[in-house]
Amino acid sequence: MPEQPRFDAVKFKETTREQWQNAAEAWHRWIPVARAWAGTATELMLELARVGPGGRVLDVAAGDGDQSLLALAGVLATHAEANTR
């Protein structure tokens, strides 16, 4: 029986990172389109989730991650506004 090739975790990690890096630019270009398409729903989701300072958001394979960036932007804007009063 032929010997099975061994799993190379380091090579797998390097290959996976390279694949994601190659895909990142295309995802970044599509953010304005995705935001226009899902922006209203994303804003409602974040409002209903009451994301704010001191809160936590766990983004688990939720598409391009833009909704998490918008949540962070909202928290930072709220924090900045509170500090200017």
Backbone as a printed PyTorch tensor [residue, N CA C, xyz], in Angstrom:
tensor([[[  0.8500,  -1.1820,   0.0000],
         [  0.0000,   0.0000,   0.0000],
         [  0.8960,   1.2460,   0.0000]],

        [[  0.6240,   2.2040,  -0.9120],
         [  1.4640,   3.4030,  -0.9770],
         [  1.3050,   4.2680,   0.2700]],

        [[  2.3930,   4.9200,   0.6430],
         [  2.3680,   5.7810,   1.8250],
         [  1.5960,   7.0600,   1.5140]],

        [[  0.7270,   7.4390,   2.4420],
         [ -0.0530,   8.6660,   2.2920],
         [  0.8550,   9.8710,   2.5150]],

        [[  0.6940,  10.9280,   1.7150],
         [  1.4940,  12.1210,   1.9680],
         [  1.1180,  12.7360,   3.3130]],

        [[  2.1090,  13.2680,   3.9860],
         [  1.8700,  13.8860,   5.2910],
         [  1.3330,  15.3000,   5.1130]],

        [[  0.4750,  15.6740,   6.0090],
         [ -0.0890,  17.0220,   6.0080],
         [  0.9740,  17.9930,   6.5080]],

        [[  1.2450,  19.0110,   5.7310],
         [  2.2280,  20.0250,   6.0880],
         [  1.4760,  21.2720,   6.5400]],

        [[  1.3450,  21.4480,   7.8440],
         [  0.5660,  22.5560,   8.3980],
         [  1.1470,  23.9120,   8.0240]],

        [[  2.4500,  24.0220,   8.0040],
         [  3.0900,  25.2960,   7.6660],
         [  2.7910,  25.6570,   6.2120]],

        [[  2.9450,  24.7080,   5.3160],
         [  2.6640,  24.9350,   3.9010],
         [  1.1860,  25.2790,   3.6990]],

        [[  0.3040,  24.5790,   4.3900],
         [ -1.1290,  24.8500,   4.2960],
         [ -1.4340,  26.2780,   4.7330]],

        [[ -0.8390,  26.7060,   5.8390],
         [ -1.0610,  28.0640,   6.3450],
         [ -0.5460,  29.0980,   5.3520]],

        [[  0.6350,  28.8700,   4.8130],
         [  1.2070,  29.8010,   3.8360],
         [  0.3390,  29.8930,   2.5870]],

        [[ -0.0970,  28.7640,   2.0900],
         [ -0.9330,  28.7250,   0.8890],
         [ -2.2670,  29.4150,   1.1310]],

        [[ -2.8740,  29.1430,   2.2710],
         [ -4.1570,  29.7650,   2.6040],
         [ -4.0090,  31.2740,   2.7260]],

        [[ -2.9660,  31.7340,   3.4080],
         [ -2.7300,  33.1790,   3.5400],
         [ -2.5550,  33.8140,   2.1650]],

        [[ -1.7940,  33.1820,   1.2940],
         [ -1.5670,  33.7060,  -0.0510],
         [ -2.8800,  33.7930,  -0.8370]],

        [[ -3.7190,  32.7710,  -0.7170],
         [ -5.0050,  32.7840,  -1.4180],
         [ -5.8850,  33.9370,  -0.9340]],

        [[ -5.9280,  34.1590,   0.3740],
         [ -6.7370,  35.2600,   0.9180],
         [ -6.1600,  36.6080,   0.5160]],

        [[ -4.8460,  36.7420,   0.5150],
         [ -4.2290,  37.9920,   0.0900],
         [ -4.5590,  38.2990,  -1.3740]],

        [[ -4.5590,  37.2690,  -2.2010],
         [ -4.8940,  37.4510,  -3.6160],
         [ -6.3540,  37.8420,  -3.8080]],

        [[ -7.2290,  37.3780,  -2.9450],
         [ -8.6600,  37.6800,  -3.0540],
         [ -9.0270,  39.0100,  -2.4090]],

        [[ -8.1970,  39.5220,  -1.5200],
         [ -8.5360,  40.7100,  -0.7290],
         [ -8.8060,  41.9400,  -1.5910]],

        [[ -8.0140,  42.1650,  -2.6170],
         [ -8.1940,  43.3510,  -3.4460],
         [ -9.5670,  43.3490,  -4.1220]],

        [[ -9.9750,  42.1960,  -4.6340],
         [-11.2830,  42.1120,  -5.2850],
         [-12.4040,  42.3690,  -4.2870]],

        [[-12.2980,  41.8070,  -3.0970],
         [-13.3060,  42.0710,  -2.0600],
         [-13.3550,  43.5670,  -1.7680]],

        [[-12.2010,  44.1920,  -1.6340],
         [-12.1400,  45.6150,  -1.3090],
         [-12.8240,  46.4580,  -2.3950]],

        [[-12.6260,  46.0960,  -3.6540],
         [-13.2570,  46.8400,  -4.7590],
         [-14.7770,  46.7240,  -4.7220]],

        [[-15.3050,  45.6120,  -4.2160],
         [-16.7440,  45.3870,  -4.2140],
         [-17.4450,  45.9670,  -2.9910]],

        [[-16.7100,  46.4830,  -2.0090],
         [-17.3440,  47.0000,  -0.7920],
         [-18.3920,  48.0750,  -1.1050]],

        [[-18.1240,  49.0710,  -1.9650],
         [-19.1630,  50.0710,  -2.2430],
         [-20.4450,  49.4540,  -2.8220]],

        [[-20.2900,  48.4500,  -3.6860],
         [-21.4530,  47.7840,  -4.2730],
         [-22.2190,  47.0210,  -3.1910]],

        [[-21.4950,  46.2770,  -2.3590],
         [-22.1370,  45.5080,  -1.2870],
         [-22.8070,  46.4300,  -0.2810]],

        [[-22.1740,  47.5590,   0.0260],
         [-22.7480,  48.5200,   0.9650],
         [-24.0460,  49.1100,   0.4170]],

        [[-24.0490,  49.4200,  -0.8740],
         [-25.2640,  49.9590,  -1.4970],
         [-26.3830,  48.9230,  -1.4780]],

        [[-26.0270,  47.6740,  -1.6660],
         [-27.0120,  46.6010,  -1.7270],
         [-27.5510,  46.2330,  -0.3420]],

        [[-26.6720,  46.1430,   0.6520],
         [-27.0820,  45.6530,   1.9780],
         [-26.9860,  46.7140,   3.0630]],

        [[-26.6610,  47.9430,   2.6950],
         [-26.4280,  48.9870,   3.6890],
         [-27.5760,  49.2220,   4.6480]],

        [[-28.8000,  49.3210,   4.1240],
         [-29.9540,  49.5800,   4.9810],
         [-30.1660,  48.4390,   5.9730]],

        [[-30.0540,  47.2150,   5.4910],
         [-30.2220,  46.0550,   6.3790],
         [-29.1050,  46.0050,   7.4160]],

        [[-27.8880,  46.3400,   7.0090],
         [-26.7580,  46.3370,   7.9400],
         [-26.9570,  47.3830,   9.0290]],

        [[-27.3690,  48.5850,   8.6290],
         [-27.6120,  49.6400,   9.6140],
         [-28.6920,  49.2290,  10.6020]],

        [[-29.7710,  48.6250,  10.1060],
         [-30.8500,  48.1600,  10.9830],
         [-30.3440,  47.0710,  11.9230]],

        [[-29.5610,  46.1360,  11.3910],
         [-29.0140,  45.0520,  12.2150],
         [-28.1690,  45.6160,  13.3560]],

        [[-27.2970,  46.5820,  13.0310],
         [-26.4370,  47.1580,  14.0550],
         [-27.2460,  47.9530,  15.0750]],

        [[-28.2670,  48.6480,  14.6110],
         [-29.1330,  49.4020,  15.5220],
         [-29.8650,  48.4600,  16.4700]],

        [[-30.4370,  47.3900,  15.9320],
         [-31.1710,  46.4280,  16.7570],
         [-30.2500,  45.6760,  17.7140]],

        [[-29.0060,  45.4790,  17.3050],
         [-28.0350,  44.7940,  18.1650],
         [-27.5100,  45.7080,  19.2590]],

        [[-27.7960,  46.9970,  19.1400],
         [-27.3500,  48.0030,  20.1160],
         [-25.8370,  47.9370,  20.3320]],

        [[-25.1250,  47.8740,  19.2260],
         [-23.6690,  47.8590,  19.2790],
         [-23.2070,  49.2460,  19.7160]],

        [[-22.3940,  49.2960,  20.7450],
         [-21.9090,  50.5770,  21.2350],
         [-20.6510,  50.4060,  22.0580]],

        [[-20.1610,  51.4990,  22.6100],
         [-18.9420,  51.4400,  23.4180],
         [-19.0560,  50.3900,  24.5220]],

        [[-18.0200,  49.6100,  24.6640],
         [-18.0010,  48.5610,  25.6780],
         [-18.6070,  47.2540,  25.1960]],

        [[-19.2540,  47.2960,  24.0430],
         [-19.8690,  46.0840,  23.4960],
         [-18.8530,  45.2350,  22.7620]],

        [[-19.2870,  44.0770,  22.3770],
         [-18.4180,  43.1570,  21.6390],
         [-19.1540,  42.6530,  20.4200]],

        [[-18.3990,  42.4970,  19.3320],
         [-18.9550,  41.9780,  18.0930],
         [-18.0740,  40.8240,  17.6540]],

        [[-18.6860,  39.6950,  17.3640],
         [-17.9510,  38.5410,  16.8590],
         [-18.3860,  38.3100,  15.4210]],

        [[-17.4820,  38.5030,  14.5090],
         [-17.7390,  38.3130,  13.0870],
         [-17.2020,  36.9450,  12.7080]],

        [[-18.0980,  36.0140,  12.4390],
         [-17.6820,  34.6570,  12.0910],
         [-18.0760,  34.3890,  10.6430]],

        [[-17.0920,  34.5340,   9.7550],
         [-17.2970,  34.2580,   8.3340],
         [-18.5560,  34.9340,   7.8030]],

        [[-18.6970,  36.2140,   8.1170],
         [-19.8940,  36.9490,   7.7290],
         [-19.6450,  37.7550,   6.4600]],

        [[-19.2310,  37.0910,   5.4160],
         [-19.0130,  37.7790,   4.1540],
         [-17.7170,  38.5610,   4.1440]],

        [[-17.7930,  39.8050,   3.6640],
         [-16.5840,  40.6040,   3.5110],
         [-16.1420,  41.2950,   4.7910]],

        [[-16.9240,  41.1860,   5.8590],
         [-16.5570,  41.7870,   7.1370],
         [-16.8900,  43.2610,   7.2270]],

        [[-17.4960,  43.8020,   6.1750],
         [-17.7970,  45.2320,   6.1650],
         [-18.7380,  45.6290,   7.2930]],

        [[-19.6920,  44.7620,   7.6230],
         [-20.6160,  45.0970,   8.7090],
         [-19.8720,  45.2420,  10.0340]],

        [[-18.8250,  44.4910,  10.2240],
         [-18.0240,  44.6260,  11.4460],
         [-17.2450,  45.9330,  11.4340]],

        [[-16.7490,  46.3170,  10.2530],
         [-16.0570,  47.6030,  10.1440],
         [-17.0230,  48.7600,  10.3900]],

        [[-18.2580,  48.6350,   9.8980],
         [-19.2580,  49.6750,  10.1470],
         [-19.6210,  49.7350,  11.6270]],

        [[-19.7010,  48.5850,  12.2850],
         [-19.9790,  48.5670,  13.7220],
         [-18.8600,  49.2790,  14.4730]],

        [[-17.6320,  48.9950,  14.1120],
         [-16.4930,  49.6430,  14.7510],
         [-16.5130,  51.1470,  14.4900]],

        [[-16.8070,  51.5410,  13.2510],
         [-16.8650,  52.9650,  12.9170],
         [-17.9350,  53.6600,  13.7510]],

        [[-19.0700,  53.0020,  13.9400],
         [-20.1370,  53.5780,  14.7610],
         [-19.7260,  53.7260,  16.2090]],

        [[-19.0470,  52.7430,  16.7440],
         [-18.5670,  52.8000,  18.1300],
         [-17.5540,  53.9210,  18.2790]],

        [[-16.6270,  54.0210,  17.3240],
         [-15.6080,  55.0570,  17.4080],
         [-16.2370,  56.4480,  17.2950]],

        [[-17.2300,  56.5870,  16.4020],
         [-17.8910,  57.8820,  16.2500],
         [-18.6360,  58.2560,  17.5190]],

        [[-19.3120,  57.2960,  18.1400],
         [-20.0220,  57.5420,  19.3870],
         [-19.0460,  57.9250,  20.4860]],

        [[-17.9270,  57.2170,  20.5490],
         [-16.8940,  57.4950,  21.5560],
         [-16.3080,  58.8900,  21.3500]],

        [[-16.0050,  59.2420,  20.1100],
         [-15.4370,  60.5580,  19.8090],
         [-16.4230,  61.6530,  20.1560]],

        [[-17.7040,  61.4440,  19.8320],
         [-18.7330,  62.4340,  20.1340],
         [-18.8610,  62.6450,  21.6380]],

        [[-18.8150,  61.5490,  22.4020],
         [-18.9330,  61.6440,  23.8570],
         [-17.7450,  62.3860,  24.4700]],

        [[-16.5710,  62.2470,  23.8470],
         [-15.3740,  62.8960,  24.3720],
         [-15.2470,  64.3660,  23.9870]],

        [[-16.0930,  64.8370,  23.0770],
         [-16.0300,  66.2360,  22.6860],
         [-17.0680,  67.0890,  23.4110]],

        [[-17.8640,  66.4600,  24.2440],
         [-18.8970,  67.2030,  24.9700],
         [-18.3150,  67.8710,  26.1950]]])
